[in-house]
Amino acid sequence: MKKLSLKIRLIISFCAASIAILGGAGVLSWFESREQMDEFFDTYQLLLARQLSTADWTDIQPATQHKINQIVDDLDDDGEEEDEALGFAVFDRSGKMIFHDDENGRAFVYYAEASGFENQKIGEDNDKWRVVWLDSADGQFKIAVGQELDYRNEVAFDMMEEMLLPWLAGLGFLLMFIVLLVHIELHPLRSIAGDISCRSPDDFSPLNEKNVPQEILPLSRAMNQLFGRIEQMLKRERSFISDSAHELRSPLTALKVQSEVLEMSDDDADARKKALVQLRSGIERSSRLVEQLLALSRLDSNLKNTQTADLLDWKQLLAGAFDELNIASGRRVDVQVLHQDKCSISEGSAFLWSLLLRNLLDNAVRYSPVDSKITIEFTKEGLVVSNSGVSLRPEYLAHLGERFFRPAGQKAQGSGLGLSIVEKIASLHGYHVAYACENNVFSVIISKK
């Protein structure tokens, strides 16, 4: 079943609430009116009964009844007398009716034990009547004054109808006003939706927050922030793709050249061997570049929310990095680890910290001369990795960490992504990366932000 729109649901809710409230008021008004009618007519009946009880009914004759009936008939010639469904009768102690109102009272039935107000069924139709029974002043007669209950209900309903009709008319105007008000108040949402639907895919300009209600303003601001983040993400992705394509072009071109040299050196074993070495080196460089690109792409996707807080075992992380890089083979470098027990970095993603450590050591080994010294020093603030025999101009330090940046004059092969990965991993864990180069010692300093 299709869910109704917010506008329809609000209109239905407001209309239902208004109708329910008016209906409840109508029911309450009915009971209040009915109670008022009962009190009024009970008082009226009792007053009439008291007046009748003071009359002298001792010498009343049937001719008197006939004469009074005639007088009443003469008064009713205009036919406009309101029928209040009221009647009365006078009974002697034997139960004989000696006088009545010539209409409803003639159907009253004598009850010797009746006293005060009683609800009785009168006439052939057994209509319900409310009858008050009262003894005459001399105690010789019993007076009964009654009124039909249906008449009271009609009067109460007429009163309620007259009172509620203006409210029903007002309800109609109220419902129309509610529909109009909901339509007007939801206009900012429709405006925002229309603005977004008409935008081009590359339009991330902020939504117009002018005349936006306070209730919708947080949504508008959140969407503007989202647009900003998406725009920055797309810029990074486009830059990443452009830079990656540019950096991959060179090794792929070199691989193509070496493959062509290999094809043309069928009879020259030395040339073929040299081409194979160059081809293998190019493949390794391309593999390394692709690996670094994939790692950087994952980090750019902000994996912080999915990383677990592992307890870091730096001894194990260092051993894994040494084994993976095989530092001891091919180069005479001295690696020294200092103050491992003072490391303040105790929690984080073991995989990411291992990747950071591997990139730092790979850079240190790759760009250090033979017989150089690499120092890994743990501090209370974080971690410092230094390698000796490296001279770097001060203007280059500000650009380290930028993607694909490699200082001029570098002979060692590299992708220019290692330090970018280091900075990203450190940032995800709340750390800052700084660079220093003094006395031919290059240092990467990782400290708490």
C-alpha positions in Angstrom: 0.0 0.0 0.0 1.4 3.4 -1.0 2.2 5.6 1.9 0.3 8.9 2.0 2.2 12.1 1.6 3.0 14.3 4.7 0.6 16.9 3.4 -2.3 14.5 3.1 -1.6 12.9 6.5 -1.5 16.3 8.2 -4.7 17.4 6.6 -6.4 14.1 7.5 -5.1 14.3 11.1 -6.2 17.9 11.6 -9.6 17.3 10.1 -10.1 14.1 12.1 -9.0 15.9 15.3 -11.4 18.8 14.6 -14.3 16.5 13.8 -13.6 14.4 16.9 -13.4 17.4 19.1 -16.6 18.9 17.7 -18.3 15.5 18.0 -17.2 15.1 21.6 -18.5 18.7 22.3 -21.8 17.7 20.6 -22.2 14.6 22.8 -21.3 16.6 25.9 -23.7 19.3 24.9 -26.5 16.7 24.4 -26.1 15.4 27.9 -25.9 18.9 29.4 -28.9 20.0 27.5 -30.8 16.9 28.5 -30.0 17.4 32.1 -31.0 21.1 31.9 -34.3 20.1 30.3 -35.0 17.5 33.0 -34.4 20.0 35.8 -36.5 22.7 34.1 -39.5 20.5 33.3 -39.3 18.7 36.6 -39.6 22.0 38.3 -42.4 23.0 36.0 -44.3 19.8 36.7 -43.8 20.1 40.4 -45.0 23.7 40.4 -48.2 22.7 38.5 -48.8 19.8 40.8 -48.6 22.1 43.8 -51.0 24.5 42.3 -53.5 21.7 41.6 -53.1 20.3 45.1 -54.3 23.5 46.6 -57.6 23.5 44.7 -60.8 22.2 46.2 -61.8 19.0 44.4 -64.6 18.0 46.8 -67.6 19.1 44.8 -66.2 18.7 41.3 -68.8 17.3 38.9 -68.6 15.7 35.4 -70.3 18.8 34.0 -67.5 20.9 35.2 -65.0 18.8 33.3 -67.1 19.2 30.1 -67.5 22.9 30.6 -63.7 23.5 31.1 -63.0 21.3 28.1 -65.2 23.6 26.0 -63.5 26.7 27.3 -60.1 25.3 26.3 -61.4 24.3 22.9 -62.6 27.8 22.3 -59.1 29.1 23.2 -57.4 26.8 20.8 -59.3 27.9 17.7 -56.1 29.4 16.2 -54.5 25.9 16.3 -51.1 27.4 17.3 -50.9 26.1 20.8 -47.5 24.4 21.3 -47.9 20.7 22.3 -45.6 20.2 25.3 -46.8 16.6 25.7 -47.9 17.6 29.2 -50.9 16.2 31.0 -52.5 16.0 34.5 -55.2 14.1 36.3 -56.9 14.1 39.7 -57.8 10.9 41.5 -59.8 10.3 44.6 -58.6 7.8 47.2 -60.6 5.0 45.5 -58.6 5.5 42.3 -61.4 7.1 40.4 -60.3 9.9 38.0 -62.4 12.9 38.8 -60.7 15.5 36.6 -58.0 15.6 33.8 -56.7 17.9 31.0 -58.9 16.3 28.4 -55.8 15.1 26.4 -52.9 13.2 27.8 -54.1 13.1 31.4 -57.1 10.9 30.6 -54.6 8.0 29.9 -53.0 8.2 33.3 -53.3 5.1 35.5 -53.8 5.4 39.2 -51.1 4.1 41.5 -52.0 4.2 45.2 -48.4 3.8 46.4 -46.9 6.3 43.9 -45.2 9.3 45.4 -42.8 11.9 43.9 -41.4 11.4 40.4 -41.9 8.2 38.6 -41.2 7.0 35.1 -44.3 5.3 33.7 -45.6 3.9 30.4 -48.8 5.7 29.4 -51.4 5.0 26.7 -51.8 2.3 24.1 -48.3 2.9 22.6 -46.7 2.6 26.1 -44.9 5.9 25.6 -42.5 6.7 28.5 -43.7 9.5 30.7 -42.2 11.2 33.7 -45.0 11.7 36.3 -44.9 13.5 39.6 -47.5 12.3 42.2 -48.6 14.6 44.9 -51.4 14.5 47.6 -53.9 17.3 47.7 -53.8 19.8 50.6 -56.8 18.1 52.3 -55.4 14.6 51.7 -58.5 13.4 50.0 -57.1 13.4 46.4 -54.0 12.4 44.5 -52.6 14.7 41.8 -50.6 13.4 38.9 -48.7 15.7 36.5 -46.7 14.1 33.7 -44.7 14.8 30.6 -43.6 12.6 27.7 -39.9 11.9 27.8 -39.6 12.0 23.9 -40.7 15.6 24.0 -37.9 16.4 26.4 -35.4 14.7 24.0 -36.8 16.7 21.1 -36.3 20.0 23.0 -32.8 19.0 24.1 -31.9 18.1 20.5 -33.3 21.3 19.2 -31.3 23.3 21.7 -28.1 21.4 20.8 -28.8 21.8 17.1 -29.2 25.5 17.4 -26.0 25.8 19.4 -23.9 23.5 17.1 -25.1 24.7 13.7 -22.8 27.8 13.9 -20.0 25.6 15.0 -20.6 23.2 12.1 -20.4 26.1 9.7 -17.3 27.4 11.4 -15.8 23.8 11.1 -16.1 24.0 7.4 -14.2 27.2 7.2 -11.7 25.8 9.7 -11.1 22.8 7.6 -10.6 24.9 4.5 -8.2 27.1 6.5 -6.2 24.0 7.7 -5.8 22.7 4.1 -4.7 26.2 2.9 -2.3 26.6 5.9 -0.7 23.1 5.4 -0.3 23.9 1.7 1.4 27.2 2.5 3.6 25.9 5.3 4.9 23.0 3.2 5.9 25.3 0.3 9.5 25.5 1.5 9.9 21.7 1.3 8.4 21.7 -2.2 10.8 24.6 -3.1 13.8 22.7 -1.9 12.7 19.5 -3.7 12.1 21.5 -6.9 15.6 23.2 -6.5 17.3 19.8 -6.2 15.3 18.1 -9.0 16.2 20.8 -11.5 19.9 20.8 -10.7 22.6 19.4 -13.0 24.6 16.5 -11.6 27.7 18.7 -11.1 25.9 21.6 -9.3 26.7 21.5 -5.6 25.9 25.1 -4.8 24.2 25.6 -1.4 20.4 25.6 -1.1 18.8 29.0 -0.6 18.0 29.3 3.1 16.1 32.5 2.8 12.6 32.3 4.3 13.2 28.7 5.4 11.3 27.9 8.6 13.3 27.0 11.7 12.0 23.4 11.6 13.3 22.9 8.1 16.5 24.9 8.5 18.5 22.0 10.0 17.6 19.8 7.0 18.6 22.5 4.6 21.9 23.1 6.3 22.6 19.4 6.6 22.0 19.0 2.8 24.3 22.0 2.1 27.0 20.3 4.2 26.4 17.1 2.3 26.7 18.9 -1.0 30.0 20.3 0.1 31.4 16.9 1.2 30.2 15.3 -2.1 31.8 18.1 -4.1 35.1 17.7 -2.2 35.0 13.9 -2.6 34.4 14.3 -6.4 37.2 16.7 -6.7 39.5 14.3 -4.9 38.3 11.4 -7.0 38.8 13.4 -10.3 42.2 14.5 -9.1 43.1 11.0 -8.1 42.0 9.5 -11.4 43.9 12.2 -13.4 47.1 11.8 -11.3 46.9 8.0 -11.4 46.4 8.0 -15.2 49.4 10.3 -15.5 51.6 8.3 -13.2 50.7 4.9 -14.8 51.4 6.2 -18.3 55.2 6.2 -17.8 55.7 2.7 -16.4 53.2 1.3 -18.9 55.1 3.0 -21.8 58.4 1.6 -20.4 56.9 -1.9 -20.3 55.8 -1.5 -23.9 59.2 -0.4 -25.0 61.0 -3.2 -23.2 58.6 -5.8 -24.7 59.4 -4.4 -28.1 63.2 -4.6 -27.4 62.7 -8.2 -26.2 60.9 -9.1 -29.5 63.8 -7.6 -31.5 66.6 -9.3 -29.5 66.0 -12.9 -30.5 69.7 -13.5 -31.5 71.2 -11.2 -28.9 71.2 -13.1 -25.5 72.7 -10.1 -23.6 70.2 -7.7 -25.0 67.4 -10.1 -24.3 68.6 -10.6 -20.7 68.9 -6.9 -20.1 65.4 -6.3 -21.6 64.0 -9.0 -19.3 65.6 -7.3 -16.3 64.2 -4.0 -17.3 60.8 -5.6 -17.9 60.8 -7.2 -14.6 61.8 -4.0 -12.9 59.0 -2.1 -14.7 56.5 -4.7 -13.7 57.6 -4.5 -10.1 57.3 -0.7 -10.2 53.8 -0.8 -11.8 52.7 -3.4 -9.2 54.0 -1.2 -6.4 52.3 1.9 -7.9 49.0 0.0 -8.3 49.2 -1.3 -4.7 49.9 2.2 -3.4 47.0 3.6 -5.5 44.6 1.0 -4.1 45.7 1.7 -0.5 45.3 5.4 -1.0 41.8 4.9 -2.6 40.6 2.9 0.4 41.9 5.5 2.8 40.2 8.3 0.8 36.9 6.5 1.2 37.2 7.3 4.9 37.5 3.9 6.5 37.7 5.4 9.9 34.1 4.4 10.8 34.8 0.8 9.9 38.2 0.4 11.6 38.3 -1.6 14.9 40.3 -0.3 17.9 42.9 -3.1 18.1 45.5 -3.3 20.9 48.7 -2.7 19.0 51.7 -5.0 19.4 54.6 -2.9 18.1 57.1 -5.7 18.4 54.9 -7.9 16.1 54.2 -5.0 13.7 57.9 -4.2 13.4 58.9 -7.8 12.8 56.2 -8.1 10.1 57.4 -4.9 8.4 61.0 -6.0 8.5 60.1 -9.4 7.0 57.9 -8.0 4.3 60.5 -5.4 3.1 63.4 -7.8 3.6 65.5 -4.8 4.7 68.7 -6.7 5.3 69.0 -8.0 1.8 70.7 -5.8 -0.9 71.6 -2.9 1.3 73.9 -2.3 4.1 71.7 -0.3 6.4 71.5 -0.3 10.2 68.0 -0.2 11.6 67.7 0.7 15.3 64.5 0.8 17.4 64.5 3.1 20.5 62.2 3.3 23.5 59.7 0.8 22.3 58.3 0.6 25.8 57.4 4.3 25.8 55.1 4.3 22.8 51.9 6.2 23.4 50.2 4.7 20.4 48.4 1.7 22.0 45.2 1.4 20.0 44.1 1.6 16.4 43.8 -0.5 13.3 46.7 -3.0 13.3 46.5 -3.3 9.5 46.7 0.5 8.9 49.5 1.0 11.3 51.4 -1.9 9.7 50.9 -0.2 6.3 52.1 3.1 7.7 55.2 1.5 9.2 56.0 -0.4 6.0 55.8 2.8 3.9 58.0 4.7 6.3 60.6 2.0 6.3 60.4 1.5 2.5 61.0 5.2 2.0 63.9 5.2 4.5 65.5 2.2 2.9 64.8 3.3 -0.7 66.2 6.8 -0.4 69.1 6.2 2.1 72.6 5.6 0.8 74.6 2.5 1.6 75.9 2.2 5.2 73.2 4.6 6.4 71.4 4.4 9.7 67.6 4.2 10.1 66.2 5.0 13.6 62.7 4.2 14.8 62.1 6.1 18.0 58.9 5.8 20.1 58.0 8.8 22.2 55.3 9.9 24.6 53.8 11.9 21.7 54.0 9.3 19.0 56.6 8.0 16.6 59.7 9.3 14.8 61.4 7.6 11.9 64.8 9.0 10.8 67.3 8.0 8.1 70.8 9.5 7.8 72.7 10.5 4.7 69.7 12.4 3.2 69.9 16.0 2.2 66.7 17.7 1.2 66.1 21.3 0.4 63.8 23.3 2.7 61.4 24.2 -0.1 60.8 20.5 -0.7 59.7 19.8 2.9 56.4 21.8 2.4 55.4 19.6 -0.5 56.2 16.2 1.1 53.0 14.3 1.5 51.4 15.6 -1.7 50.4 12.9 -4.0 52.9 11.9 -6.7 55.4 14.5 -5.4 59.0 13.4 -5.7 61.9 15.9 -5.1 64.1 16.5 -8.2 67.2 14.5 -8.6 65.9 11.3 -7.1 67.5 8.2 -8.6 65.5 5.6 -6.7 62.3 4.5 -8.2 59.1 5.4 -6.4 55.5 6.4 -6.9 55.4 9.5 -4.7 52.4 8.1 -2.7 54.1 6.6 0.4 54.0 9.7 2.5 50.5 10.5 1.3 49.4 7.2 2.7 51.3 7.8 5.9 49.6 11.2 6.4 46.1 9.7 5.7 46.5 6.8 8.2 47.9 9.1 10.9 45.0 11.5 10.3 42.4 8.7 10.6 43.9 7.9 14.1 44.0 11.5 15.2 47.8 12.1 14.6 49.7 14.7 12.7 52.7 14.2 10.4 55.6 16.7 10.2 59.0 16.6 8.4 62.4 17.8 9.3 65.9 17.6 7.7 68.9 18.7 9.7 72.6 17.6 9.4 71.8 15.2 6.6 69.2 13.4 8.8 65.7 13.3 7.4 62.9 12.7 10.0 59.2 11.9 9.8 57.6 12.9 13.1 54.1 11.5 14.0 52.5 13.2 17.0 49.1 13.7 18.5 47.1 16.5 17.0 
